[in-house]
Amino acid sequence: MRAIRGLRGLGGPATSPIAVLWLLGVWLLLWGSVSPLAIVSGLVIAIGLLWATPQSAVELGLRFRPLAVLSLLFLVTLDLFWSSCRVAWHALTPNLPESGIFDVPLRVRGGLMITLVAIAVTAVPGSTVVDTRPEEGVLEIHLLDASAPDAEETIRRDVRLLEQRITAAFGSKAERRRMLEG
């Protein structure tokens, strides 16, 4: 059982066998062949790297809720479609819209949850996360079309809804409680 939890070598930190196998796989892909020399050298390098650069364990705290994930995927797909249509329209018209950069506060605080929200925002055409400030819980978002008078309020509302959907699909109980409170 101890071997499954981690390999200990030379009194150093525990090394995950999954991490060793993953690094070995990357090494073999880089070499483009599977030979005994490539496997042995890959194992030595993988174990050496993991031993020399110990990383603290990461608690993901994610929960997978299938119905909420399906709802999230459906709604993000719709958003992708309509946003793509708007960006295509702007590309075909002669006048460029007024763009803008806005600070959008988040209610989620976990690094992984902030990352999921940032990825989802950036995936939608016409918006890009320029900067994240996790300590403040803020995303700095560039909008291609910020010409509407309520553009800042619209992006804040859209990110808030996206944040709710992502939290419903993957958030911990504490994150979901924070959504309800704030």
C-alpha angles and dihedrals in degrees: 000000000000091000090057093053095050147314116253118202132178092349090296129131124298115274119210115234088215091056090048091051092046092051090045089053091051090048092051091048090052092051092043094219141074109226131147090252092050091048095048094044090046092052092048092049094044094050091042093051094046092046095046095045107040116191125201117246114267119221105208097191090196122148121198114221107181099201093047090047091052090049090048092050092048095049094043089050090053090048090050091052096050093041090051089052091051093048091047090051091052090048091054097046120080097231121073115223122242109266128205146182120229136184109231118193118220130209095207116085106182115105093229093049091049088050092051091051092047092050092049092049092048092047090062110087113245097032131077132179105235098180140359125210103190094176088061095033093236134138119201105214130191115211121201091208113036095146096113114094090234096045094120093050091046094053091046091051093046093049090046091054091046090049090052092050094048092046091049090051101041112002127119121241090262092052092048090049090052089053091054093047098046 
